[in-house]
């Protein structure tokens, strides 16, 4: 597998040079364009505080590049919550690309229903999702802020330098890379 990185400027331009400074200014603009929507705070205004729980699958202890923020969230609601009303409110929130109930999300994204909350939310290209501001310490971010799980991140180029056996399923998803590499490459 070959992975292309974006360190061209670092190899060609010295720190503090005009080219390097212009590159980092561009990166800063992109990072500045990312905004955080703290979903738990939004959901707590829709149902009583503490009754719903926002889960971000990206939340892990290694936060150097994503601050435990993501583009995908699942929300567990109390049994008596009006899911349709909550989905509509979340779908109307600035930066939300999609909000849907569990059944629709599981069918659309091939997710196991027993591992998904009542509602799924996906952010747009320049918005990341968090739980609450108090739960996300972004002071440790040393790298540009990144995210995972959004619809705009689904397209991942895959280049194979060998012939593949059989027809190629469409569309290919990022997790299909394993199947292609292990089962479909003609050796």
Residue frames relative to the residue before (quaternion, step in Angstrom):
aa qw qx qy qz dx dy dz
X 1.0000 0.0000 0.0000 0.0000 0.00 0.00 0.00
X 0.1885 -0.7744 0.5970 0.0917 3.58 -1.01 0.83
X 0.0992 -0.7882 0.6067 0.0281 3.56 -0.88 0.98
X 0.2213 -0.7726 0.5843 0.1129 3.55 -0.72 1.07
X 0.1696 -0.7967 0.5735 0.0868 3.58 -0.83 0.95
X 0.4896 -0.6757 0.4796 0.2713 3.54 -1.29 0.24
X 0.3958 0.7346 -0.4777 0.2746 3.61 0.84 0.86
X 0.2346 0.8024 -0.5142 0.1913 3.58 1.19 0.49
X 0.6740 0.4982 -0.3028 0.4537 3.59 0.83 -0.98
X 0.6592 0.5181 -0.3185 0.4422 3.59 0.93 -0.83
X 0.6720 0.4733 -0.2986 0.4850 3.61 1.14 -0.56
X 0.7603 0.4071 -0.1956 0.4669 3.59 1.06 -0.71
X 0.7850 0.2719 -0.1365 0.5397 3.62 1.11 -0.51
X 0.4477 -0.6976 0.4993 0.2522 3.54 -0.92 0.97
X 0.5944 -0.5460 0.4322 0.4023 3.61 -1.15 0.54
X 0.7995 0.2718 -0.2221 0.4875 3.54 -0.97 0.93
X 0.5214 0.6224 -0.4286 0.3963 3.60 1.24 -0.08
X 0.6752 -0.4966 0.3496 0.4186 3.58 -1.24 0.37
X 0.6663 0.5029 -0.3062 0.4575 3.60 0.93 -0.89
X 0.6669 0.4920 -0.3077 0.4674 3.60 0.91 -0.89
X 0.6618 0.5062 -0.3118 0.4567 3.59 0.91 -0.89
X 0.6398 0.5176 -0.3250 0.4660 3.60 1.02 -0.80
X 0.6328 0.5303 -0.3268 0.4600 3.59 1.01 -0.82
X 0.7117 0.4481 -0.2735 0.4668 3.59 0.80 -0.96
X 0.5873 0.5439 -0.3727 0.4694 3.60 1.13 -0.51
X 0.6302 0.5208 -0.3267 0.4741 3.58 1.04 -0.79
X 0.6483 0.5073 -0.3179 0.4703 3.61 0.91 -0.90
X 0.6413 0.5255 -0.3247 0.4551 3.59 0.95 -0.83
X 0.6336 0.5203 -0.3358 0.4639 3.60 1.00 -0.77
X 0.6564 0.5053 -0.3139 0.4640 3.59 0.96 -0.86
X 0.6591 0.4911 -0.3127 0.4761 3.58 0.93 -0.87
X 0.6472 0.5276 -0.3142 0.4517 3.57 1.00 -0.81
X 0.6290 0.5414 -0.3298 0.4501 3.56 1.16 -0.58
X 0.6002 0.5349 -0.3700 0.4655 3.59 1.19 -0.39
X 0.0705 -0.7844 0.6162 -0.0040 3.53 -0.90 0.94
X 0.3698 -0.7386 0.5266 0.2011 3.56 -1.14 0.65
X 0.1407 -0.7314 0.6613 0.0892 3.54 -1.07 0.85
X 0.2165 -0.7826 0.5739 0.1065 3.57 -0.52 1.19
X 0.2907 -0.8329 0.4545 0.1236 3.53 -0.02 1.40
X 0.6183 0.5479 -0.3685 0.4263 3.60 0.94 -0.77
X 0.6350 0.5248 -0.3302 0.4608 3.58 1.01 -0.77
X 0.6495 0.5066 -0.3124 0.4733 3.60 1.00 -0.81
X 0.6818 0.4899 -0.2872 0.4612 3.58 0.85 -0.99
X 0.6357 0.5354 -0.3340 0.4445 3.60 1.03 -0.74
X 0.6343 0.4931 -0.3397 0.4889 3.60 1.19 -0.36
X 0.6749 0.4976 -0.2847 0.4645 3.60 1.22 -0.46
X 0.7541 0.1141 -0.0807 0.6417 3.58 1.21 -0.59
X 0.6831 -0.4731 0.3339 0.4451 3.59 -1.19 0.27
X 0.5886 -0.6003 0.4218 0.3395 3.56 -1.04 0.89
X 0.8155 0.2709 -0.2178 0.4627 3.54 -0.97 0.95
X 0.6231 0.5635 -0.3491 0.4152 3.60 1.22 -0.19
X 0.7315 0.3243 -0.2071 0.5629 3.60 1.17 -0.46
X 0.1586 -0.7916 0.5833 0.0894 3.57 -1.17 0.50
X 0.2415 -0.7528 0.6016 0.1144 3.54 -0.84 1.09
X 0.0982 -0.7814 0.6156 0.0277 3.56 -0.88 1.02
X 0.1376 -0.7580 0.6344 0.0637 3.55 -0.92 1.00
X 0.3678 -0.7624 0.4800 0.2305 3.63 -0.35 1.13
X 0.6117 0.5722 -0.3503 0.4191 3.61 1.15 -0.49
X 0.5009 0.6848 -0.4249 0.3157 3.59 1.17 -0.45
X 0.2321 0.7399 -0.6002 0.1961 3.53 -0.57 1.22
X 0.6454 -0.5596 0.3442 0.3896 3.59 -1.18 0.32
X 0.6466 0.4863 -0.3364 0.4820 3.63 1.19 -0.30
X 0.0513 0.8530 -0.5115 0.0901 3.54 0.00 1.29
X 0.3323 0.7958 -0.4669 0.1955 3.60 1.23 0.21
X 0.8081 0.2490 -0.1495 0.5125 3.61 1.07 -0.43
X 0.7990 0.2469 -0.1825 0.5171 3.62 1.13 -0.12
X 0.3997 -0.7646 0.4538 0.2231 3.59 1.20 0.11
X 0.5354 -0.6285 0.3851 0.4123 3.59 1.23 0.48
X 0.4872 0.6097 -0.4514 0.4325 3.55 1.16 0.69
X 0.0743 -0.8221 0.5639 0.0260 3.58 -1.04 0.63
X 0.4940 -0.6323 0.5026 0.3217 3.52 -1.34 -0.13
X 0.7041 0.3651 -0.2208 0.5675 3.58 1.34 -0.01
X 0.0650 0.7780 -0.6225 0.0541 3.55 -0.98 0.87
X 0.1569 -0.7432 0.6395 0.1187 3.51 -1.23 0.56
X 0.1884 -0.8088 0.5549 0.0487 3.55 -0.93 0.93
X 0.2211 -0.7478 0.6154 0.1145 3.54 -0.91 1.01
X 0.1464 -0.8152 0.5599 0.0222 3.56 -0.71 1.15
X 0.5799 -0.5406 0.4470 0.4144 3.58 -1.22 0.30
X 0.6645 -0.5539 0.3352 0.3731 3.57 -1.13 0.67
X 0.7379 0.4211 -0.2402 0.4696 3.61 1.01 -0.73
X 0.4247 0.7175 -0.4619 0.3026 3.62 1.24 0.12
X 0.4230 -0.6725 0.5495 0.2585 3.55 -1.13 0.71
X 0.2582 -0.8193 0.4934 0.1365 3.58 0.08 1.32
X 0.6395 0.5327 -0.3356 0.4412 3.61 0.92 -0.82
X 0.6569 0.5031 -0.3054 0.4713 3.59 0.97 -0.85
X 0.6632 0.4999 -0.2997 0.4696 3.58 0.96 -0.86
X 0.6292 0.5223 -0.3300 0.4716 3.59 0.98 -0.81
X 0.6595 0.5096 -0.3090 0.4581 3.59 0.91 -0.88
X 0.6619 0.4983 -0.3070 0.4684 3.59 0.95 -0.84
X 0.6760 0.4811 -0.2969 0.4727 3.59 0.94 -0.84
X 0.6314 0.5368 -0.3338 0.4491 3.59 1.00 -0.76
X 0.6898 0.4720 -0.2709 0.4774 3.59 1.13 -0.63
X 0.5037 0.6608 -0.4273 0.3563 3.61 1.23 -0.20
X 0.5511 -0.6244 0.4321 0.3460 3.61 -0.94 0.81
X 0.8093 0.2680 -0.2132 0.4772 3.56 -0.87 0.97
X 0.5748 0.5559 -0.3975 0.4500 3.59 1.23 -0.03
X 0.2766 -0.7765 0.5477 0.1433 3.55 -0.73 1.08
X 0.7998 -0.0503 0.0585 0.5952 3.57 1.05 -0.74
X 0.0147 0.7418 -0.6704 0.0052 3.52 -1.19 0.74
X 0.1167 0.8054 -0.5663 0.1301 3.56 -0.82 0.98
X 0.5572 -0.5878 0.4641 0.3585 3.53 -1.27 0.38
X 0.7436 -0.4562 0.2787 0.4015 3.54 -1.29 0.56
X 0.6850 0.5158 -0.3099 0.4107 3.57 0.71 -1.06
X 0.6718 0.4839 -0.2937 0.4778 3.59 0.92 -0.88
X 0.6623 0.5099 -0.3099 0.4531 3.59 0.92 -0.89
X 0.6651 0.5074 -0.3094 0.4522 3.58 0.91 -0.87
X 0.6591 0.4896 -0.3094 0.4797 3.57 0.98 -0.78
X 0.6972 0.4957 -0.2769 0.4376 3.58 0.87 -0.94
X 0.8142 0.2725 -0.1110 0.5006 3.60 0.91 -0.92
X 0.4424 -0.7180 0.4377 0.3118 3.59 1.29 0.28
X 0.3289 0.7469 -0.4975 0.2940 3.55 0.87 1.05
X 0.4763 -0.6541 0.4939 0.3182 3.60 -1.11 0.57
X 0.4662 -0.7253 0.4261 0.2739 3.63 -0.54 1.11
X 0.6663 0.5126 -0.3200 0.4370 3.60 1.04 -0.61
X 0.6930 0.4191 -0.2747 0.5183 3.60 1.30 0.01
X 0.6556 0.4872 -0.2920 0.4975 3.60 1.27 0.16
X 0.4929 -0.6693 0.4800 0.2805 3.55 -1.03 0.84
X 0.7399 -0.4169 0.3026 0.4325 3.54 -1.31 -0.19
X 0.7837 0.1557 -0.0509 0.5991 3.56 1.16 -0.70
X 0.1646 -0.7532 0.6294 0.0972 3.57 -1.17 0.70
X 0.0860 -0.7832 0.6156 0.0164 3.56 -1.02 0.91
X 0.0710 -0.7701 0.6331 0.0330 3.56 -1.03 0.88
X 0.3636 -0.7492 0.5133 0.2076 3.54 -0.87 0.97
X 0.5577 -0.5869 0.4738 0.3465 3.51 -1.33 0.26
X 0.7936 -0.3794 0.2294 0.4167 3.53 -1.36 0.10
X 0.8118 0.2545 -0.1223 0.5111 3.62 0.87 -0.83
X 0.6271 0.4774 -0.3472 0.5081 3.55 1.16 0.61
X 0.1324 -0.7615 0.6274 0.0948 3.56 -1.07 0.73
X 0.3869 -0.7270 0.5293 0.2042 3.54 -1.20 0.57
X 0.0386 -0.7645 0.6433 0.0121 3.52 -1.09 0.83
X 0.5534 -0.5603 0.4637 0.4059 3.55 -1.27 -0.03
X 0.7421 -0.2090 0.1747 0.6125 3.59 0.40 -1.26
X 0.6377 -0.5322 0.3825 0.4048 3.58 -1.15 0.51
X 0.6505 0.5414 -0.3203 0.4256 3.61 0.99 -0.79
X 0.7016 0.4736 -0.2691 0.4595 3.61 1.12 -0.58
X 0.7180 0.3847 -0.2418 0.5273 3.60 1.24 -0.11
X 0.1091 -0.7857 0.6084 0.0257 3.55 -0.33 1.29
X 0.1209 -0.8299 0.5438 0.0316 3.57 -0.26 1.27
X 0.4279 0.7243 -0.4548 0.2923 3.59 1.25 0.05
X 0.6799 0.5049 -0.2897 0.4459 3.59 1.15 -0.51
X 0.4540 0.6895 -0.4619 0.3241 3.58 1.22 -0.01
X 0.1009 -0.8001 0.5907 0.0271 3.54 -0.67 1.15
X 0.7164 0.3848 -0.2132 0.5414 3.55 1.26 -0.33
X 0.6483 -0.4781 0.3831 0.4521 3.59 -1.22 0.19
X 0.5269 -0.6513 0.4545 0.3026 3.56 -1.01 0.86
X 0.0338 -0.7876 0.6150 -0.0166 3.54 -0.89 1.01
X 0.2038 -0.7691 0.5943 0.1173 3.50 -1.29 0.27
X 0.1858 -0.7631 0.6081 0.1155 3.55 -1.35 0.24
X 0.7543 0.4652 -0.3007 0.3524 3.52 -1.27 0.51
X 0.5740 0.6200 -0.3833 0.3731 3.59 1.19 -0.17
X 0.6658 -0.5063 0.3741 0.4005 3.53 -1.29 0.36
X 0.6712 0.5111 -0.2985 0.4462 3.59 0.98 -0.80
X 0.6583 0.4965 -0.3106 0.4730 3.61 1.23 -0.20
X 0.4808 0.7126 -0.4210 0.2896 3.60 1.22 -0.09
X 0.6607 0.4980 -0.3278 0.4560 3.57 1.03 -0.62
X 0.0697 0.7816 -0.6090 0.1160 3.54 -0.51 1.26
X 0.3739 -0.7404 0.5000 0.2491 3.61 -0.59 1.06
X 0.0788 -0.7735 0.6281 0.0310 3.55 -1.05 0.81
X 0.0389 -0.7887 0.6131 -0.0226 3.54 -0.71 1.14
X 0.0743 -0.7840 0.6163 0.0064 3.55 -0.80 1.06
X 0.2753 -0.7984 0.5160 0.1430 3.57 -0.76 1.01
X 0.6574 0.4189 -0.3214 0.5376 3.56 1.21 0.59
X 0.5965 -0.5503 0.4390 0.3855 3.53 -1.27 0.35
X 0.3096 -0.7459 0.5643 0.1715 3.56 -1.10 0.77
X 0.4170 -0.6896 0.5358 0.2521 3.55 -1.09 0.75
X 0.8393 0.1978 -0.1546 0.4822 3.54 -1.02 0.85
X 0.6594 -0.5035 0.3723 0.4160 3.54 -1.30 0.13
X 0.4500 -0.6762 0.5162 0.2715 3.55 -1.14 0.65
X 0.3873 -0.7180 0.5208 0.2517 3.60 -0.72 1.00
X 0.1538 -0.7777 0.6029 0.0900 3.56 -1.08 0.68
X 0.5867 -0.2913 -0.7549 0.0320 1.52 -1.74 1.68
X 0.4771 -0.6181 0.5298 0.3312 3.55 -1.23 0.46
X 0.1922 -0.7606 0.6087 0.1184 3.57 -1.04 0.79
X 0.6895 -0.4912 0.3089 0.4333 3.59 -1.17 0.37
X 0.6849 0.4796 -0.3107 0.4520 3.62 0.94 -0.71
X 0.5312 0.6144 -0.4103 0.4147 3.60 1.26 -0.14
X 0.4766 0.6737 -0.4411 0.3527 3.62 1.22 -0.29
X 0.6414 0.5293 -0.3278 0.4483 3.59 1.01 -0.76
X 0.6561 0.5026 -0.3061 0.4725 3.57 0.92 -0.89
X 0.6515 0.5128 -0.3160 0.4612 3.58 0.91 -0.90
X 0.7075 0.4755 -0.2715 0.4468 3.59 0.78 -1.03
X 0.7587 0.4108 -0.2137 0.4581 3.59 0.91 -0.89
X 0.8314 0.2720 -0.0932 0.4755 3.57 0.96 -0.84
X 0.7761 0.4086 -0.1962 0.4385 3.59 1.04 -0.53
X 0.5646 0.5915 -0.3985 0.4153 3.61 1.18 -0.32
X 0.3495 -0.7139 0.5707 0.2062 3.56 -0.86 1.04
X 0.2387 -0.7983 0.5425 0.1070 3.55 -0.68 1.13
